[in-house]
Amino acid sequence: MNSTTTIIDTENEINVEKTLSFLHRDHVQSLELCSIIRMGIRRNIDPNRIKKYADWYYINQLVPHFQIEKEHIFPNLGTENVFVHKVLIQHRRLAKHFIKKNEVAKSLSRIEDDLETLIRFEEKNIFNAIRNNFPSYQILLNEEVLSHEFNNKEWDDIFWQ
């Protein structure tokens, strides 16, 4: 391997790890949502209060995260990729739980369970596919996307504290 190839491979590894770090940070925050839902249920908080927060989180964090995956990650892995296909199905399933307005407690339980399952699946399978399949010249996410921060401090009803 010559020095040019080594530099390109190193740059690619840095780009891939930046992207994975960004995605992982979002995943950690979403696992926090799962924890908040569980805590709210355990403390007998009105399910509608929990659902309002979950819906707000979905709109402000999950939808943008899913969009980044759909625009920047999945096209590069290929829509025929079995892992991508499974993740997109799970995205649609989650959306149905968030949209549902009746049986709120049941929806919350499914959101918490399905979201955690999705995150674990992505961390194991999608992350490995990213590490193994992206060409050395490709920057996955630009600095603007990588610098995006989610802030739940905008939410006033902090029932989990």
DSSP file with accessible surface (Angstrom, degrees, kcal/mol):
  #  RESIDUE AA STRUCTURE BP1 BP2  ACC     N-H-->O    O-->H-N    N-H-->O    O-->H-N    TCO  KAPPA ALPHA  PHI   PSI    X-CA   Y-CA   Z-CA
    1    1 A M              0   0  171      0, 0.0     2,-0.1     0, 0.0     0, 0.0   0.000 360.0 360.0 360.0 132.0    0.0    0.0    0.0
    2    2 A N     >  -     0   0   96      1,-0.1     4,-2.1     4,-0.0     5,-0.2  -0.356 360.0-102.8 -88.8 172.5    1.5    3.4   -0.9
    3    3 A S  H  > S+     0   0   87      1,-0.2     4,-2.4     2,-0.2     5,-0.2   0.842 119.1  56.6 -66.1 -32.1    1.3    6.5    1.2
    4    4 A T  H  > S+     0   0   85      2,-0.2     4,-2.5     1,-0.2    -1,-0.2   0.939 108.5  46.9 -64.3 -44.8   -1.5    8.1   -0.8
    5    5 A T  H  > S+     0   0   55      1,-0.2     4,-2.9     2,-0.2     5,-0.2   0.912 111.0  52.4 -62.9 -41.0   -3.7    5.1   -0.2
    6    6 A T  H  X S+     0   0   65     -4,-2.1     4,-2.5     2,-0.2    -2,-0.2   0.923 110.4  47.6 -62.0 -43.9   -2.8    5.2    3.5
    7    7 A I  H  X S+     0   0   94     -4,-2.4     4,-2.8     2,-0.2     5,-0.2   0.936 113.4  47.6 -62.9 -46.3   -3.8    8.9    3.7
    8    8 A I  H  X S+     0   0   60     -4,-2.5     4,-2.6     2,-0.2    -2,-0.2   0.937 113.0  48.5 -62.1 -45.3   -7.1    8.3    1.9
    9    9 A D  H  X S+     0   0   64     -4,-2.9     4,-2.4     1,-0.2    -1,-0.2   0.905 112.5  48.7 -62.0 -40.9   -7.9    5.3    4.0
   10   10 A T  H  X S+     0   0   71     -4,-2.5     4,-2.3    -5,-0.2    -2,-0.2   0.925 111.5  49.2 -65.4 -43.4   -7.1    7.3    7.2
   11   11 A E  H  X S+     0   0  108     -4,-2.8     4,-2.6     1,-0.2    -2,-0.2   0.912 111.7  49.7 -61.5 -41.9   -9.3   10.2    6.0
   12   12 A N  H  X S+     0   0   23     -4,-2.6     4,-3.1     2,-0.2     5,-0.3   0.933 108.8  51.7 -62.8 -44.5  -12.1    7.8    5.3
   13   13 A E  H  X S+     0   0  129     -4,-2.4     4,-2.6     1,-0.2    -2,-0.2   0.918 111.0  48.3 -59.5 -41.5  -11.8    6.2    8.7
   14   14 A I  H  X S+     0   0   91     -4,-2.3     4,-2.3     2,-0.2    -1,-0.2   0.933 113.0  47.9 -64.2 -46.1  -12.0    9.6   10.3
   15   15 A N  H  X S+     0   0   32     -4,-2.6     4,-2.1     2,-0.2    -2,-0.2   0.924 113.7  47.0 -60.9 -45.2  -15.1   10.6    8.2
   16   16 A V  H  X S+     0   0    4     -4,-3.1     4,-2.9     1,-0.2     5,-0.2   0.937 112.5  48.9 -63.9 -44.8  -16.8    7.3    9.0
   17   17 A E  H  X S+     0   0   75     -4,-2.6     4,-2.5    -5,-0.3    -1,-0.2   0.868 109.1  53.1 -67.5 -34.1  -16.1    7.6   12.7
   18   18 A K  H  X S+     0   0   91     -4,-2.3     4,-2.2     2,-0.2    -1,-0.2   0.929 112.0  46.2 -61.5 -44.9  -17.3   11.2   12.8
   19   19 A T  H  X S+     0   0    2     -4,-2.1     4,-2.7     2,-0.2     5,-0.2   0.940 113.5  47.5 -63.5 -46.9  -20.6   10.0   11.2
   20   20 A L  H  X S+     0   0    3     -4,-2.9     4,-2.9     1,-0.2    -1,-0.2   0.883 110.4  53.0 -63.7 -36.8  -20.9    7.1   13.5
   21   21 A S  H  X S+     0   0   79     -4,-2.5     4,-2.5    -5,-0.2    -1,-0.2   0.919 110.0  48.2 -63.2 -43.4  -20.2    9.3   16.5
   22   22 A F  H  X S+     0   0    5     -4,-2.2     4,-2.0     2,-0.2    -2,-0.2   0.948 114.6  45.1 -60.7 -49.2  -23.0   11.7   15.4
   23   23 A L  H  X S+     0   0    1     -4,-2.7     4,-2.3     1,-0.2    -2,-0.2   0.912 112.6  51.7 -63.4 -40.8  -25.4    8.8   14.9
   24   24 A H  H  X S+     0   0   84     -4,-2.9     4,-2.8    -5,-0.2    -1,-0.2   0.909 106.4  53.8 -63.6 -42.4  -24.5    7.2   18.2
   25   25 A R  H  X S+     0   0   63     -4,-2.5     4,-2.1     1,-0.2    -1,-0.2   0.934 110.1  47.5 -58.2 -44.9  -25.0   10.5   20.1
   26   26 A D  H  X S+     0   0    2     -4,-2.0     4,-2.1     1,-0.2    -1,-0.2   0.902 110.8  52.4 -61.7 -39.9  -28.5   10.7   18.6
   27   27 A H  H  X S+     0   0    4     -4,-2.3     4,-2.5     2,-0.2    -2,-0.2   0.911 106.7  52.0 -64.1 -41.5  -29.1    7.1   19.6
   28   28 A V  H  X S+     0   0   71     -4,-2.8     4,-1.7     1,-0.2    -1,-0.2   0.926 110.1  49.3 -60.8 -43.3  -28.0    7.7   23.2
   29   29 A Q  H  X S+     0   0   43     -4,-2.1     4,-1.4     1,-0.2    -1,-0.2   0.891 110.9  50.1 -63.6 -36.7  -30.4   10.6   23.4
   30   30 A S  H  X S+     0   0    2     -4,-2.1     4,-1.8     2,-0.2    -2,-0.2   0.857 106.4  54.2 -72.7 -32.7  -33.2    8.4   22.0
   31   31 A L  H  X S+     0   0   33     -4,-2.5     4,-2.2     1,-0.2    -1,-0.2   0.850 103.5  58.0 -65.7 -31.1  -32.5    5.7   24.5
   32   32 A E  H  X S+     0   0   99     -4,-1.7     4,-2.7     2,-0.2    -2,-0.2   0.895 102.1  53.8 -62.9 -39.6  -32.9    8.4   27.1
   33   33 A L  H  X S+     0   0    1     -4,-1.4     4,-2.7     2,-0.2    -2,-0.2   0.935 107.0  51.5 -59.1 -44.5  -36.4    8.9   25.7
   34   34 A C  H  X S+     0   0    0     -4,-1.8     4,-2.4     1,-0.2    -2,-0.2   0.924 111.0  48.1 -57.6 -43.3  -37.1    5.2   26.3
   35   35 A S  H  X S+     0   0   39     -4,-2.2     4,-2.8     1,-0.2    -1,-0.2   0.898 110.2  51.4 -64.9 -41.0  -35.9    5.6   29.8
   36   36 A I  H  X S+     0   0    1     -4,-2.7     4,-2.8     2,-0.2    -2,-0.2   0.912 109.8  49.7 -63.7 -42.7  -38.0    8.7   30.4
   37   37 A I  H  X S+     0   0    1     -4,-2.7     4,-2.4     2,-0.2    -2,-0.2   0.952 112.7  47.0 -61.8 -47.4  -41.1    6.8   29.1
   38   38 A R  H  X S+     0   0   84     -4,-2.4     4,-2.6     1,-0.2    -2,-0.2   0.921 113.3  49.0 -60.0 -43.7  -40.4    3.9   31.4
   39   39 A M  H  X S+     0   0   36     -4,-2.8     4,-2.1     1,-0.2    -1,-0.2   0.919 110.5  50.4 -63.9 -43.6  -39.8    6.2   34.4
   40   40 A G  H  <>S+     0   0    0     -4,-2.8     5,-2.8     2,-0.2    -1,-0.2   0.916 111.9  47.4 -61.6 -41.9  -43.0    8.1   33.7
   41   41 A I  H ><5S+     0   0   80     -4,-2.4     3,-1.6     1,-0.2    -2,-0.2   0.935 111.6  50.8 -65.0 -44.8  -45.0    4.9   33.5
   42   42 A R  H 3<5S+     0   0  169     -4,-2.6    -1,-0.2     1,-0.3    -2,-0.2   0.852 110.7  49.1 -60.9 -35.3  -43.4    3.6   36.7
   43   43 A R  T 3<5S-     0   0  129     -4,-2.1    -1,-0.3    -5,-0.2    -2,-0.2   0.312 114.1-118.2 -88.3   7.9  -44.2    6.8   38.5
   44   44 A N  T < 5 +     0   0  147     -3,-1.6    -3,-0.2     1,-0.2     2,-0.2   0.834  50.3 171.9  57.8  36.8  -47.8    6.7   37.3
   45   45 A I      < -     0   0   31     -5,-2.8    -1,-0.2    -6,-0.2     5,-0.1  -0.515  49.9 -87.1 -71.3 143.2  -47.5    9.9   35.4
   46   46 A D    >>  -     0   0   78     -2,-0.2     4,-1.6     1,-0.2     3,-1.2  -0.326  36.2-135.3 -51.7 122.3  -50.6   10.7   33.3
   47   47 A P  H 3> S+     0   0   48      0, 0.0     4,-2.9     0, 0.0     5,-0.2   0.815 102.9  61.6 -54.9 -29.9  -49.8    8.9   30.0
   48   48 A N  H 3> S+     0   0   83      2,-0.2     4,-2.1     1,-0.2     5,-0.1   0.858 102.4  50.6 -66.8 -34.7  -51.0   11.9   28.0
   49   49 A R  H <> S+     0   0   88     -3,-1.2     4,-1.7     2,-0.2    -1,-0.2   0.922 113.0  45.7 -65.5 -44.3  -48.2   14.0   29.6
   50   50 A I  H  X S+     0   0    1     -4,-1.6     4,-2.7     1,-0.2    -2,-0.2   0.927 112.4  51.3 -63.5 -43.3  -45.6   11.4   28.7
   51   51 A K  H  X S+     0   0    9     -4,-2.9     4,-3.2     1,-0.2     5,-0.2   0.877 104.9  56.2 -65.0 -37.6  -47.1   11.1   25.2
   52   52 A K  H  X S+     0   0  139     -4,-2.1     4,-2.2     2,-0.2    -1,-0.2   0.930 111.5  43.7 -60.1 -43.9  -46.9   14.9   24.6
   53   53 A Y  H  X S+     0   0    2     -4,-1.7     4,-3.0     2,-0.2    -2,-0.2   0.939 113.6  50.5 -66.2 -45.4  -43.2   14.8   25.4
   54   54 A A  H  X S+     0   0    0     -4,-2.7     4,-2.7     1,-0.2    -2,-0.2   0.911 111.5  48.5 -59.2 -42.7  -42.6   11.8   23.3
   55   55 A D  H  X S+     0   0   29     -4,-3.2     4,-2.4     2,-0.2    -1,-0.2   0.914 111.8  49.1 -63.9 -42.6  -44.5   13.4   20.4
   56   56 A W  H  X S+     0   0   45     -4,-2.2     4,-2.6    -5,-0.2     5,-0.2   0.930 112.6  48.2 -62.2 -43.9  -42.4   16.6   20.7
   57   57 A Y  H  X>S+     0   0    3     -4,-3.0     4,-2.8     1,-0.2     5,-1.5   0.911 109.5  53.4 -62.2 -43.8  -39.3   14.5   20.8
   58   58 A Y  I  <>S+     0   0   37     -4,-2.7     5,-3.1    -5,-0.2    -2,-0.2   0.945 113.5  41.7 -57.1 -48.6  -40.4   12.6   17.8
   59   59 A I  I  <5S+     0   0  109     -4,-2.4    -2,-0.2     1,-0.2    -1,-0.2   0.905 123.4  37.3 -67.5 -42.0  -40.9   15.8   15.7
   60   60 A N  I  <5S+     0   0   61     -4,-2.6    -2,-0.2    -5,-0.2    -1,-0.2   0.690 135.2  10.5 -89.2 -19.2  -37.8   17.6   16.9
   61   61 A Q  I  X5S+     0   0    1     -4,-2.8     4,-2.0    -5,-0.2    -3,-0.2   0.699 124.3  44.4-125.5 -52.6  -35.3   14.8   17.1
   62   62 A L  I  ><S+     0   0    1     -5,-1.5     4,-3.3     2,-0.2     5,-0.3   0.930 111.2  51.2 -69.8 -45.6  -36.4   11.5   15.6
   63   63 A V  H  ><S+     0   0   58     -5,-3.1     4,-2.4    -6,-0.2     5,-0.2   0.952 113.8  44.9 -59.0 -48.2  -37.9   12.8   12.4
   64   64 A P  H  > S+     0   0   46      0, 0.0     4,-2.2     0, 0.0    -1,-0.2   0.914 114.4  50.2 -61.7 -37.7  -34.7   14.9   11.6
   65   65 A H  H  X S+     0   0    4     -4,-2.0     4,-2.3     2,-0.2    -2,-0.2   0.940 111.1  47.9 -63.7 -46.8  -32.5   11.9   12.5
   66   66 A F  H  X S+     0   0    9     -4,-3.3     4,-2.6     1,-0.2    -1,-0.2   0.889 110.5  53.1 -60.7 -37.9  -34.5    9.5   10.3
   67   67 A Q  H  X S+     0   0   84     -4,-2.4     4,-2.5    -5,-0.3     5,-0.3   0.911 107.0  51.0 -65.6 -41.6  -34.3   12.1    7.5
   68   68 A I  H  X>S+     0   0   22     -4,-2.2     4,-2.8     2,-0.2     5,-0.8   0.932 111.6  48.4 -60.3 -44.7  -30.5   12.3    7.8
   69   69 A E  I  X>S+     0   0    3     -4,-2.3     5,-2.9     1,-0.2     4,-1.3   0.933 113.5  46.6 -60.7 -45.9  -30.3    8.5    7.6
   70   70 A K  I  <5S+     0   0   90     -4,-2.6    -1,-0.2     1,-0.2    -2,-0.2   0.852 120.7  37.4 -66.4 -35.7  -32.6    8.4    4.5
   71   71 A E  I  <5S+     0   0  110     -4,-2.5    -2,-0.2    -5,-0.2    -1,-0.2   0.840 132.6  17.9 -85.3 -36.0  -30.8   11.2    2.7
   72   72 A H  I  <5S+     0   0   50     -4,-2.8    -3,-0.2    -5,-0.3    -2,-0.2   0.720 128.7  30.3-112.9 -28.5  -27.2   10.5    3.6
   73   73 A I  I >X<S+     0   0    1     -4,-1.3     4,-1.1    -5,-0.8     3,-0.8   0.880 112.3  48.3-101.8 -58.2  -26.7    7.0    4.9
   74   74 A F  H >><S+     0   0    4     -5,-2.9     4,-2.1     1,-0.3     3,-0.6   0.856 104.6  58.1 -62.3 -38.9  -29.2    4.5    3.4
   75   75 A P  H 34 S+     0   0   72      0, 0.0    -1,-0.3     0, 0.0     4,-0.2   0.871 107.3  50.6 -59.4 -31.7  -28.7    5.5   -0.3
   76   76 A N  H <4 S+     0   0   69     -3,-0.8    -2,-0.2     1,-0.2    -3,-0.1   0.756 112.2  45.1 -76.4 -25.7  -25.1    4.7    0.0
   77   77 A L  H << S-     0   0   17     -4,-1.1    -1,-0.2    -3,-0.6    -3,-0.1   0.701 121.3-111.2 -85.3 -23.1  -25.8    1.3    1.5
   78   78 A G    ><  -     0   0   10     -4,-2.1     3,-1.6    -5,-0.2     6,-0.2   0.337   8.2-110.6  99.5 131.7  -28.5    0.7   -1.1
   79   79 A T  T 3  S+     0   0  103      1,-0.3    -1,-0.1    -4,-0.2    -3,-0.0   0.707 118.0  60.3 -66.8 -19.0  -32.2    0.5   -0.8
   80   80 A E  T 3  S+     0   0  154      4,-0.1    -1,-0.3     5,-0.0     2,-0.2   0.565  76.5 117.9 -83.4  -7.5  -32.1   -3.3   -1.5
   81   81 A N    <>  -     0   0   32     -3,-1.6     4,-2.7    -7,-0.2     5,-0.2  -0.396  67.1-138.3 -60.8 128.4  -29.8   -3.8    1.6
   82   82 A V  H  > S+     0   0  104      1,-0.2     4,-2.1     2,-0.2    -1,-0.2   0.860 102.0  50.8 -61.6 -35.5  -31.7   -6.1    3.9
   83   83 A F  H  > S+     0   0   67      2,-0.2     4,-2.4     1,-0.2    -1,-0.2   0.920 110.7  48.0 -69.1 -43.7  -30.6   -4.0    7.0
   84   84 A V  H  > S+     0   0    0     -6,-0.2     4,-2.7     2,-0.2     5,-0.2   0.934 110.5  52.4 -60.8 -45.4  -31.8   -0.7    5.4
   85   85 A H  H  X S+     0   0  104     -4,-2.7     4,-1.9     1,-0.2    -2,-0.2   0.931 110.6  47.4 -57.1 -45.4  -35.1   -2.4    4.4
   86   86 A K  H  X S+     0   0  101     -4,-2.1     4,-2.2     1,-0.2    -1,-0.2   0.910 111.4  50.4 -64.6 -41.9  -35.7   -3.5    8.0
   87   87 A V  H  X S+     0   0    0     -4,-2.4     4,-2.5     2,-0.2    -1,-0.2   0.922 108.6  51.8 -63.7 -43.2  -34.8   -0.1    9.5
   88   88 A L  H  X S+     0   0   38     -4,-2.7     4,-2.0     2,-0.2    -1,-0.2   0.891 108.9  51.1 -63.2 -36.3  -37.2    1.7    7.1
   89   89 A I  H  X S+     0   0   57     -4,-1.9     4,-2.4    -5,-0.2    -1,-0.2   0.930 110.5  49.1 -63.8 -42.6  -40.0   -0.7    8.2
   90   90 A Q  H  X S+     0   0   16     -4,-2.2     4,-2.6     1,-0.2    -2,-0.2   0.871 107.2  55.2 -67.3 -35.0  -39.2    0.0   11.8
   91   91 A H  H  X S+     0   0    5     -4,-2.5     4,-2.3     2,-0.2    -1,-0.2   0.930 110.1  46.4 -59.1 -46.8  -39.3    3.8   11.1
   92   92 A R  H  X S+     0   0  140     -4,-2.0     4,-2.0     2,-0.2    -2,-0.2   0.904 111.1  51.9 -64.2 -40.2  -42.8    3.4    9.7
   93   93 A R  H  X S+     0   0  110     -4,-2.4     4,-1.6     1,-0.2    -2,-0.2   0.933 110.6  48.2 -62.3 -45.0  -43.9    1.3   12.6
   94   94 A L  H  X S+     0   0    1     -4,-2.6     4,-2.0     1,-0.2    -1,-0.2   0.916 107.2  55.8 -61.4 -43.2  -42.7    3.9   15.0
   95   95 A A  H  X S+     0   0   20     -4,-2.3     4,-2.4     1,-0.2    -1,-0.2   0.904 105.0  53.5 -57.1 -40.4  -44.4    6.7   13.1
   96   96 A K  H  X S+     0   0  153     -4,-2.0     4,-1.9     1,-0.2    -1,-0.2   0.892 107.3  51.1 -62.5 -39.3  -47.7    4.8   13.5
   97   97 A H  H  < S+     0   0   19     -4,-1.6    -1,-0.2     1,-0.2    -2,-0.2   0.881 112.2  46.4 -65.7 -38.0  -47.2    4.6   17.3
   98   98 A F  H  < S+     0   0    4     -4,-2.0    -2,-0.2     1,-0.2    -1,-0.2   0.868 112.4  49.8 -72.7 -35.4  -46.6    8.4   17.5
   99   99 A I  H  < S+     0   0  118     -4,-2.4    -2,-0.2    -5,-0.2    -1,-0.2   0.850  87.3 100.9 -71.6 -32.8  -49.6    9.2   15.3
  100  100 A K     <  -     0   0   63     -4,-1.9     7,-0.0    -5,-0.2    -4,-0.0  -0.277  47.9-176.5 -60.2 129.4  -52.0    7.1   17.3
  101  101 A K        +     0   0  147      6,-0.0     3,-0.3    -2,-0.0     2,-0.2   0.592  61.3  63.8-106.0 -16.5  -54.1    9.2   19.6
  102  102 A N  S    S+     0   0  104      1,-0.2     5,-0.2     2,-0.1     0, 0.0  -0.638  95.5  31.9-103.5 169.0  -56.1    6.5   21.4
  103  103 A E  S  > S+     0   0  101     -2,-0.2     4,-2.4     3,-0.1    -1,-0.2   0.941  72.0 174.4  50.0  53.6  -54.7    3.8   23.7
  104  104 A V  H  > S+     0   0   19     -3,-0.3     4,-2.8     1,-0.2     5,-0.2   0.896  70.8  52.0 -60.2 -44.9  -51.9    6.2   24.7
  105  105 A A  H  > S+     0   0   58      1,-0.2     4,-2.1     2,-0.2    -1,-0.2   0.917 111.3  48.0 -61.5 -40.6  -50.4    3.9   27.4
  106  106 A K  H  > S+     0   0   98      2,-0.2     4,-2.2     1,-0.2    -1,-0.2   0.915 111.3  50.6 -65.7 -42.2  -50.2    1.0   24.9
  107  107 A S  H  X S+     0   0    2     -4,-2.4     4,-2.9     2,-0.2    -2,-0.2   0.914 109.1  51.7 -61.2 -42.9  -48.6    3.4   22.3
  108  108 A L  H  X S+     0   0    1     -4,-2.8     4,-2.7     1,-0.2     5,-0.2   0.921 109.0  50.0 -61.5 -43.1  -46.0    4.5   24.8
  109  109 A S  H  X S+     0   0   62     -4,-2.1     4,-2.3     1,-0.2    -1,-0.2   0.918 113.5  45.6 -62.2 -41.7  -45.1    1.0   25.6
  110  110 A R  H  X S+     0   0  102     -4,-2.2     4,-3.2     2,-0.2     5,-0.3   0.880 111.3  52.5 -69.9 -38.8  -44.7    0.1   22.0
  111  111 A I  H  X S+     0   0    0     -4,-2.9     4,-2.8     2,-0.2     5,-0.3   0.961 111.7  46.5 -58.9 -50.5  -42.7    3.3   21.3
  112  112 A E  H  X S+     0   0   30     -4,-2.7     4,-1.8     1,-0.2    -2,-0.2   0.935 118.3  41.3 -59.7 -45.9  -40.3    2.5   24.1
  113  113 A D  H  X S+     0   0   89     -4,-2.3     4,-2.3    -5,-0.2    -2,-0.2   0.951 118.3  43.9 -69.6 -48.8  -39.8   -1.1   23.0
  114  114 A D  H  X S+     0   0   28     -4,-3.2     4,-2.6     1,-0.2    -2,-0.2   0.878 113.1  51.7 -67.8 -36.9  -39.6   -0.5   19.3
  115  115 A L  H  X S+     0   0    2     -4,-2.8     4,-2.6    -5,-0.3     5,-0.2   0.936 111.1  46.9 -66.9 -43.9  -37.3    2.5   19.5
  116  116 A E  H  X S+     0   0   52     -4,-1.8     4,-2.5    -5,-0.3     5,-0.2   0.931 113.0  49.6 -63.5 -41.8  -34.9    0.6   21.7
  117  117 A T  H  X S+     0   0   67     -4,-2.3     4,-2.3     1,-0.2    -2,-0.2   0.926 111.2  49.9 -60.8 -44.4  -35.0   -2.4   19.4
  118  118 A L  H  X S+     0   0    3     -4,-2.6     4,-2.8     2,-0.2     5,-0.2   0.933 111.0  48.6 -60.1 -46.9  -34.4   -0.1   16.4
  119  119 A I  H  X S+     0   0    3     -4,-2.6     4,-2.8     1,-0.2     5,-0.2   0.931 111.7  48.3 -63.1 -45.1  -31.4    1.6   18.0
  120  120 A R  H  X S+     0   0  136     -4,-2.5     4,-1.9     1,-0.2     5,-0.2   0.913 112.8  49.4 -62.0 -41.2  -29.8   -1.7   19.0
  121  121 A F  H  X>S+     0   0   30     -4,-2.3     4,-3.2    -5,-0.2     5,-0.7   0.928 112.8  46.3 -63.4 -46.7  -30.3   -3.0   15.5
  122  122 A E  I  <>S+     0   0    2     -4,-2.8     5,-2.4     1,-0.2     4,-0.3   0.923 110.7  52.4 -63.3 -44.0  -28.8    0.1   13.9
  123  123 A E  I  <5S+     0   0   48     -4,-2.8    -1,-0.2    -5,-0.2    -2,-0.2   0.891 119.7  35.0 -60.6 -38.6  -25.8    0.2   16.2
  124  124 A K  I  X5S+     0   0  141     -4,-1.9     4,-0.6    -5,-0.2    -2,-0.2   0.945 133.2  19.7 -80.9 -50.6  -25.0   -3.5   15.5
  125  125 A N  I  X5S+     0   0   30     -4,-3.2     4,-2.1    -5,-0.2    -3,-0.2   0.925 125.0  43.0 -94.8 -49.1  -25.9   -3.9   11.8
  126  126 A I  I  ><S+     0   0    1     -5,-0.7     4,-2.7    -4,-0.3     5,-0.2   0.925 114.3  52.3 -67.8 -42.2  -26.0   -0.5   10.1
  127  127 A F  H  ><S+     0   0    8     -5,-2.4     4,-2.5     1,-0.2    -1,-0.2   0.916 111.0  47.4 -61.0 -42.5  -22.9    0.8   11.8
  128  128 A N  H  X S+     0   0   77     -4,-0.6     4,-2.0    -6,-0.3    -1,-0.2   0.905 111.0  51.6 -64.4 -39.6  -21.0   -2.3   10.7
  129  129 A A  H  X S+     0   0    8     -4,-2.1     4,-1.6     2,-0.2    -2,-0.2   0.906 110.1  49.5 -63.8 -39.3  -22.3   -1.9    7.1
  130  130 A I  H  X S+     0   0    0     -4,-2.7     4,-1.4     1,-0.2     3,-0.4   0.953 111.3  48.6 -63.3 -48.5  -21.1    1.7    7.2
  131  131 A R  H  < S+     0   0  109     -4,-2.5    -1,-0.2     1,-0.2    -2,-0.2   0.851 119.7  38.6 -59.6 -35.0  -17.7    0.7    8.4
  132  132 A N  H  < S+     0   0  125     -4,-2.0    -1,-0.2    -5,-0.2    -2,-0.2   0.630 120.4  39.0 -93.0 -15.1  -17.4   -2.0    5.7
  133  133 A N  H  < S+     0   0   95     -4,-1.6    -2,-0.2    -3,-0.4    -3,-0.2   0.536  79.1 102.6-120.4  -9.0  -19.0   -0.4    2.7
  134  134 A F     <  -     0   0   14     -4,-1.4  -118,-0.1    -5,-0.2   -57,-0.0  -0.679  68.2-122.4 -86.9 132.0  -18.2    3.3    2.3
  135  135 A P    >   -     0   0   44      0, 0.0     3,-1.6     0, 0.0    -2,-0.1  -0.278  24.1-112.5 -67.1 156.4  -15.6    4.2   -0.3
  136  136 A S  T 3  S+     0   0   39      1,-0.3  -121,-0.1     3,-0.0    -2,-0.0   0.690 111.8  54.1 -66.9 -20.0  -12.5    6.1    0.8
  137  137 A Y  T 3  S+     0   0  188      2,-0.0     2,-0.5  -126,-0.0    -1,-0.3   0.495  86.5 103.1 -91.6  -1.6  -13.4    9.3   -1.0
  138  138 A Q    <   -     0   0   38     -3,-1.6     2,-0.6     2,-0.0  -123,-0.0  -0.706  53.3-159.6 -97.0 125.7  -16.9    9.8    0.4
  139  139 A I        -     0   0  113     -2,-0.5     3,-0.1     1,-0.2  -127,-0.1  -0.887  10.3-164.9 -94.3 123.1  -17.7   12.2    3.2
  140  140 A L        +     0   0    8     -2,-0.6     2,-0.4     1,-0.3    -1,-0.2   0.946  67.8  17.3 -79.0 -50.7  -21.0   11.0    4.7
  141  141 A L  S    S-     0   0    3   -126,-0.2    -1,-0.3   -68,-0.0  -122,-0.0  -0.987  76.9-128.7-127.2 135.8  -22.2   13.9    6.7
  142  142 A N     >  -     0   0   81     -2,-0.4     4,-2.4    -3,-0.1     3,-0.3  -0.272  33.1-101.8 -77.9 167.5  -21.1   17.5    6.3
  143  143 A E  H  > S+     0   0  116      1,-0.2     4,-1.7     2,-0.2     5,-0.1   0.830 119.4  59.7 -59.8 -34.3  -20.0   19.6    9.3
  144  144 A E  H  4 S+     0   0  157      2,-0.2     4,-0.4     1,-0.2    -1,-0.2   0.942 110.3  41.4 -62.0 -45.5  -23.3   21.5    9.5
  145  145 A V  H >4 S+     0   0   26     -3,-0.3     3,-1.6     1,-0.2    -2,-0.2   0.939 113.2  53.9 -66.8 -44.1  -25.2   18.2   10.0
  146  146 A L  H 3< S+     0   0   23     -4,-2.4    -1,-0.2     1,-0.3    -2,-0.2   0.772 105.5  54.1 -63.7 -25.2  -22.5   16.9   12.4
  147  147 A S  T 3< S+     0   0   80     -4,-1.7    -1,-0.3    -5,-0.2    -2,-0.2   0.524  78.7 122.1 -89.3  -3.1  -22.8   20.0   14.6
  148  148 A H    <   -     0   0   68     -3,-1.6     2,-0.4    -4,-0.4    -3,-0.0  -0.350  44.1-166.3 -61.9 130.4  -26.6   19.7   15.1
  149  149 A E        -     0   0  121     -2,-0.1     2,-0.4     2,-0.0    -2,-0.1  -0.979  13.4-142.2-121.7 134.3  -27.4   19.4   18.7
  150  150 A F        -     0   0   25     -2,-0.4     2,-0.5     2,-0.0   -89,-0.1  -0.781  16.3-166.1 -91.6 137.9  -30.8   18.4   20.2
  151  151 A N    >   +     0   0   72     -2,-0.4     3,-0.9     1,-0.1    -2,-0.0  -0.915  18.1 179.9-129.9 107.0  -31.8   20.3   23.3
  152  152 A N  G >   +     0   0   44     -2,-0.5     3,-1.7     1,-0.2    -1,-0.1   0.432  68.3  92.9 -85.4   5.5  -34.7   19.0   25.4
  153  153 A K  G 3  S+     0   0  162      1,-0.3    -1,-0.2     3,-0.0     5,-0.1   0.651  71.3  72.7 -69.2 -11.8  -34.3   22.0   27.7
  154  154 A E  G <  S+     0   0  129     -3,-0.9     2,-0.5     2,-0.0    -1,-0.3   0.606  79.1  91.7 -74.3 -11.9  -36.9   23.6   25.6
  155  155 A W    <   -     0   0   45     -3,-1.7     3,-0.1     1,-0.1  -102,-0.0  -0.741  58.7-167.6 -90.8 126.7  -39.5   21.3   27.1
  156  156 A D        +     0   0  155     -2,-0.5     2,-1.5     1,-0.2    -1,-0.1   0.836  69.9  71.9 -84.5 -35.4  -41.2   22.7   30.2
  157  157 A D        +     0   0   52      1,-0.1     2,-1.6  -108,-0.1     3,-0.2  -0.602  57.1 175.4 -89.4  85.9  -43.0   19.7   31.8
  158  158 A I    >   +     0   0   63     -2,-1.5     3,-1.4     1,-0.2    -1,-0.1  -0.531   9.7 161.9 -93.5  73.7  -40.1   17.7   33.1
  159  159 A F  T 3   +     0   0   11     -2,-1.6    -1,-0.2     1,-0.3  -109,-0.1   0.660  63.7  67.3 -68.7 -17.3  -42.1   15.0   34.8
  160  160 A W  T 3         0   0   25     -3,-0.2    -1,-0.3  -115,-0.0    -2,-0.1   0.523 360.0 360.0 -86.6  -4.3  -39.2   12.6   35.0
  161  161 A Q    <         0   0  171     -3,-1.4    -3,-0.0     0, 0.0     0, 0.0  -0.581 360.0 360.0 -99.1 360.0  -37.2   14.6   37.5
